[in-house]
Amino acid sequence: MPEIKIAIIGIGNCCSAFVQGLYYLKAKEKGEGPSKENLGFPYPEVGGYKVSDISVVAAFDIDVNKIGKDLSEAIFSEPNTAWRFQEVPELGVKVLKGKALDGIGDHLKGIIQLDDSPAPEISRALKDAGAELALNLIPSGAVKASRHYAKEAIKAGCAFINATPVTLASDKEWGRRFSKAGLPLAGDDLMDQAGSTVFHKAILEALHRRNIRIEKSYSLDVGGGTEDLNALERQRNLLKRRFKTESIRATLPYNFQIAAGTTDYVGSLKNKRVSYLWIEGRYFAGAPISIDIKVTSLDAPNGAGVLMDVVRGVKVALDQGLGGPLEVVSAYGFKVPPSPMPIQEAMRRFEAFVKGKEAL
Ligand SMILES: NC(=O)c1ccc[n+]([C@@H]2O[C@H](COP(=O)([O-])OP(=O)(O)OC[C@H]3O[C@@H](n4cnc5c(N)ncnc54)[C@H](O)[C@@H]3O)[C@@H](O)[C@H]2O)c1
């Protein structure tokens, strides 16, 4: 198969797990590495593509501590705290300066230092690197920068994957822009493989099928990553909270009281995320039921596995000349897709696509 040439924007924790994951899975494909099991990695092939077909050809960040470094070094640079599970060889991909159009959050000042040298034109840098797909992994709240990168991706003829909580794939106008350019768009806001949103939705769906009426619920996250620190700033956290709340609310065909989002930063948790889920409802004869669940996971690997599938799905769309928002890939991998559907249906349709029986 041809290579899948991707550019990554935002060399933080999620990027670290993704890049490590590429080399972890490449070793496994060769029969090397500690485990033969495909844990958390259900699809060795998507549309004929293996993970070893993915190459990172360009990388962008705004932190002086990452710019100019080889990507293999930048992913382990502070303030990243992602779990280190795989050594990565030198890649010959230097991190380029991106555009910090939204500045940085108040709580990140002193942790991230902005580079004040001029940034290259992003579309030119994407073209020069030969990228065909750009993966947006910048922090929540960076709305202007996310839209700028999407615009530059169109200029450079790249597909775009939006993992951050900014409205792009779920926005009709942006959908039209990518359709017009004949370029695929997937998003918005990555949905972890084993994170609180996917559990919450799956439990609500199961309760609904048993005709249990949900009245109130919450899903509150605490973590120790820069993304959680950033979320302390209410304004930057608004969209993240809204995306998660909407995603959970859309699970049921009626309204109920729901609060969801990141509520605190605890530095000692590092890249751990602790989520508290609570659901209250009524079943037979109006009897009350209350459910409490606590989920503890490592944030970065939780998103990286899903991205392996999404990247290959988007590449298939590129090969097929499909432009505009991708329904199935987005519903499978993101909290707020252009066409929301139940988790089971999104999984079933993505699996059918993997087997070549479903359109994107
Ligand atoms: N499990 C997951 O990792 C997961 C799940 C769902 C959504 N997401 C989303 O993915 C994104 C990345 O998450 P993360 O945990 O890696 O965050 P992070 O804070 O660890 O990394 C963000 C990186 O982006 C860089 N950055 C900031 N502004 C930039 C700009 N304008 N241009 C280029 N680089 C910029 C930062 O310096 C940092 O290196 C967030 O939006 C998050 O909400 C991640």
The ligand as an SDF file (V2000), in Angstrom:
LIG
                    3D

 44 48  0  0  0  0  0  0  0  0999 V2000
   -7.2890   11.0080   25.0290 N   0  0  0  0  0  0  0  0  0  0  0  0
   -6.9050   12.1380   24.4750 C   0  0  0  0  0  0  0  0  0  0  0  0
   -5.7280   12.4580   24.4160 O   0  0  0  0  0  0  0  0  0  0  0  0
   -7.9590   13.0620   23.9040 C   0  0  0  0  0  0  0  0  0  0  0  0
   -9.3110   12.6930   23.8960 C   0  0  0  0  0  0  0  0  0  0  0  0
  -10.2380   13.5810   23.4030 C   0  0  0  0  0  0  0  0  0  0  0  0
   -9.8520   14.8240   22.8920 C   0  0  0  0  0  0  0  0  0  0  0  0
   -8.5220   15.1510   22.9260 N   0  0  0  0  0  0  0  0  0  0  0  0
   -8.1410   16.4770   22.4460 C   0  0  0  0  0  0  0  0  0  0  0  0
   -6.8840   16.4310   21.7830 O   0  0  0  0  0  0  0  0  0  0  0  0
   -6.1770   17.6510   22.0030 C   0  0  0  0  0  0  0  0  0  0  0  0
   -4.7770   17.3490   22.5020 C   0  0  0  0  0  0  0  0  0  0  0  0
   -4.8290   16.7770   23.7910 O   0  0  0  0  0  0  0  0  0  0  0  0
   -3.4760   16.5780   24.6160 P   0  0  0  0  0  0  0  0  0  0  0  0
   -3.8300   15.8950   25.8750 O   0  0  0  0  0  0  0  0  0  0  0  0
   -2.4140   16.0280   23.7540 O   0  0  0  0  0  0  0  0  0  0  0  0
   -3.1190   18.1170   24.9590 O   0  0  0  0  0  0  0  0  0  0  0  0
   -1.6970   18.6940   25.4110 P   0  0  0  0  0  0  0  0  0  0  0  0
   -1.9900   19.9310   26.1740 O   0  0  0  0  0  0  0  0  0  0  0  0
   -0.8800   17.6390   26.0620 O   0  0  0  0  0  0  0  0  0  0  0  0
   -0.9850   19.0620   24.0200 O   0  0  0  0  0  0  0  0  0  0  0  0
   -1.3190   20.1560   23.2130 C   0  0  0  0  0  0  0  0  0  0  0  0
   -0.0820   20.5800   22.4190 C   0  0  0  0  0  0  0  0  0  0  0  0
   -0.4710   21.5930   21.4990 O   0  0  0  0  0  0  0  0  0  0  0  0
    0.4940   22.6490   21.5300 C   0  0  0  0  0  0  0  0  0  0  0  0
   -0.1690   23.8620   21.0630 N   0  0  0  0  0  0  0  0  0  0  0  0
   -0.9230   24.7540   21.7490 C   0  0  0  0  0  0  0  0  0  0  0  0
   -1.4150   25.7030   20.9260 N   0  0  0  0  0  0  0  0  0  0  0  0
   -0.9390   25.4120   19.6830 C   0  0  0  0  0  0  0  0  0  0  0  0
   -1.0800   26.0390   18.3980 C   0  0  0  0  0  0  0  0  0  0  0  0
   -1.8190   27.1380   18.2410 N   0  0  0  0  0  0  0  0  0  0  0  0
   -0.4240   25.4850   17.3520 N   0  0  0  0  0  0  0  0  0  0  0  0
    0.3450   24.3550   17.4900 C   0  0  0  0  0  0  0  0  0  0  0  0
    0.4970   23.7320   18.6890 N   0  0  0  0  0  0  0  0  0  0  0  0
   -0.1390   24.2280   19.7590 C   0  0  0  0  0  0  0  0  0  0  0  0
    0.9670   22.6760   22.9820 C   0  0  0  0  0  0  0  0  0  0  0  0
    2.2110   23.3240   23.1220 O   0  0  0  0  0  0  0  0  0  0  0  0
    1.0180   21.1760   23.2880 C   0  0  0  0  0  0  0  0  0  0  0  0
    2.2740   20.6380   22.9010 O   0  0  0  0  0  0  0  0  0  0  0  0
   -7.0280   18.4760   22.9900 C   0  0  0  0  0  0  0  0  0  0  0  0
   -7.8120   19.3890   22.2830 O   0  0  0  0  0  0  0  0  0  0  0  0
   -7.9240   17.4180   23.6210 C   0  0  0  0  0  0  0  0  0  0  0  0
   -9.1690   17.9460   24.0620 O   0  0  0  0  0  0  0  0  0  0  0  0
   -7.5780   14.3080   23.4120 C   0  0  0  0  0  0  0  0  0  0  0  0
  1  2  1  0
  2  3  2  0
  2  4  1  0
  4  5  1  0
  4 44  2  0
  5  6  2  0
  6  7  1  0
  7  8  2  0
  8  9  1  0
  8 44  1  0
  9 10  1  0
  9 42  1  0
 10 11  1  0
 11 12  1  0
 11 40  1  0
 12 13  1  0
 13 14  1  0
 14 15  2  0
 14 16  1  0
 14 17  1  0
 17 18  1  0
 18 19  2  0
 18 20  1  0
 18 21  1  0
 21 22  1  0
 22 23  1  0
 23 24  1  0
 23 38  1  0
 24 25  1  0
 25 26  1  0
 25 36  1  0
 26 27  1  0
 26 35  1  0
 27 28  2  0
 28 29  1  0
 29 30  1  0
 29 35  2  0
 30 31  1  0
 30 32  2  0
 32 33  1  0
 33 34  2  0
 34 35  1  0
 36 37  1  0
 36 38  1  0
 38 39  1  0
 40 41  1  0
 40 42  1  0
 42 43  1  0
M  CHG  2   8   1  16  -1
M  END
$$$$
